[in-house]
Structure formats: structure tokens, C-alpha cells
Amino acid sequence: MNDLEHQLGQGPDTAFDVSRFQADLGRRASQSGLLDVAYAAVDSPLGDLTVFVTPRGLVRLAYEGEAIDATLQELAERVSPRILHAPERTDNARRELEAYFAGRLHAFTQPVDWSLIRGFAAEVLHATARIPFGSVSTYGRMAIEAGSPRAARAAGNALGSNPIPIVVPCHRVLHADGGLGGYSGGLHRKRFLLQLEGTLPA
């Protein structure tokens, strides 16, 4: 039994109990006065989004339909177990997303916490974060900017595992021929975002 399982009173074969997990973490965060990861939902034209914020910035953005219990467990293991539903701590991220979808915001100022991203993927996603609103790039270009010109496929894999979509705009990366390529949130969402930004390929 690992430390997290011991704290939650669970063995490796026990189903993950989200409500118990949240209640335990919330209680201990309240007692200690510490909160390392705050999360809350924000409504969007693409369905409810869930944002997860640390003191360093936005660490995760989940689309509706993603398994939030698995996301909470990953954050507990890789960032901190002090996680709490705390909308007030996510206000800036949620306001900026709302403004983006309303067409009032073209550049996010919300800081990003890169804790979940390592190695080549980090290089690719840092390059992706620099693609401005109203522009698109290619998988090959992202590989070049990440320092591996022949690694377009690996760049695509890195983009497919982007934990902070929209804010780190992997939807702005297309095939060299203008094809949409893939998108972890579904191609219907990629099309919507590109259309919102006026860059949907013909």
C-alpha cells in the first residue's frame, strides 16, 4: 500500500472513492491552512471545463467527459495531495476563459504551471504556447522549434497529451497540407476553436 492509499484508507484493489478523497483532502487542507491545487468548473460553448490551479498557475484544464477522479488522482500523485474545490482561487483562469469564448480576449495572461510536462513534450508545448491568436502552425514546425526537426510525429504525440488545452493552444497546430490532424478534445472542438479565432482551414 502506498502513502496515498494509506491516507485514504484504501488498498491497491479498492475502487477509487472520489467523494472520500475530496473530503479527506479538504479537511486536511483546512486544518493546515494550505491549499496547493484548487479547482472549479467553468461553463463554455464546448461544455463544462474544469480548471485546476496551483500557486504557480494553471496546471490542468479538463474537457467535459474526462474522468475527473483520474485527474484528481494524477494531480495528487504528481503535484500535491492538497486539492480542494475552491472556485475563488480559480477566478482569474475562469474569467479569462469566459472572455476568450466571448471574443473579448485574444491572449491569455493566466500563468501556466508546467509541472505535468517533461522533456521533449515540454519543449513542444512551450513552442505551442507562443503561437498567437489568429495564427496556425504545423507539427513539423513545432518539432523544429522543439529542437528535433525529424520528430513531427513525436510532436503530434506531445500535443495530443497537452494537459492545458485552449490556454496552451494545441488546436492551432495543423498538418502541413492544412488538414486538421488530431485533437485530444475531439475534432469538433478543434474546429470550433479555429472558427472562433478565424483560422479554420477551407
Summary of the structure (lengths in Angstrom):
residues: 202
radius of gyration: 17.9
end to end distance: 54.0
largest distance: 55.5
contacts: 605
relative contact order: 0.12
helix: 43%
strand: 13%
